[in-house]
């Protein structure tokens, strides 16, 4: 399993964060999505590297009209 941290530029409320998590949880290969209430602009996504890569995960955010970047890559 691999992890990637996504930085979301927009300020999102709790319901928007939950909607993103719900959408991502339906994607094959994504195992877990974590975010903290203190830092809602950051999400750590755990995924199966054999099924997808970090760029594919980032595209899930940007395809929803969000501005986001991979952190630490």
Secondary structure, DSSP 4 states (H G I P E B T S, - for coil): -EEEEEEE-S---HHHHHHHHHHHHTSTTEEEEEEETTEEEEEEEEE-TTT--HHHHHHHHHTTT--EEEE--
